[in-house]
Amino acid sequence: MDLSVNLKGKTAAITGSTSGIGLGIAHALAENGANIILNSFTNNDEDYELADEIAKTHNVNCTYIAADMSSGDDCRAWVEKAADIYGTIDILVNNAGIQHVAPIPEFPAQIYDKIIAINMNSAFHTTAAALPLMRTNGWGRIVNIASAHGLTASPFKVAYVAAKHGVLGMTKVTALECAGEGITANAICPGYVLTPLVEAQIPDTMKEYDMTREDVVKNILLSRQPSKEFATVEEIGGTVAFLCSEAANQITGTSISVDGGWTSL
Ligand code: NAD
């Protein structure tokens, strides 16, 4: 068995991959030889330039395809467009996600619905569209980026915590439906990673707890991580690459925490 990670000739589609963790995953998979489909909901020159940069850096093919992951139809059309270009999708990483922080009575219902759609429902739609392609090849990897908040909770994050718990359930169902077909489905549960998503919630958290930025980072965010260190996008990318290796053939229907010990507390 080849225990190295060799993804040459495989196509990896990663939702929400122009920033933060998704971009880190794109680099990690491209570094191991995979062709990459990048995604966000925007249609800017920078999105296409980013795809060119990844292609050049890693000597692979990389294409940006815009799709709004809050729309089920867009999710499915995105998979179909990717398959039209590359023939198939071998690796699907459901990563797109947003956050909003507010107490339940004040949590805007529209934002609640949007978080559930992007953070959870999009994984259902992309998986439904990609699975038949993977089945044709007899090989596939589905990796859902959940969160430590898929295993535990924090106040003021009702939609996010509900969505991430749902993603873990969906991961198990996907794994059971594909068992024995060469297709695995797993989730990764990161602790705090200092990306734009985390940066954006610091001001609201400062308000909720009446704290300075420094105190929020130290006493709210990293207080949950016994390592007292943020996880990095490279570490999450490396974990996805491992799940795509042959060594992970029998790892399915489970989650890997990359959280500095948070969920051991
Ligand atoms: P980020 O804000 O840096 O990146 C999110 C990406 O999703 C961006 O590329 C953005 O353009 C894209 N996106 C947002 N809305 C979209 C939509 N409607 N359609 C398509 N793309 C959309 O965030 P991040 O921190 O890198 O988070 C990535 C994933 O990791 C999320 O699912 C998040 O919940 C999860 N996560 C993050 C952390 C953390 O600490 N940063 C911890 C645990 C889990």
Residues whose N, C-alpha, C, O or C-beta is under 5 A from the ligand:
A	BS01	NAD	G16 S17 T18 S19 G20 I21 G22 N39 S40 F41 A67 D68 M69 S70 N95 A96 G97 I118 I145 A146 S147 A148 P190 G191 Y192 V193 T195 P196 L197 V198
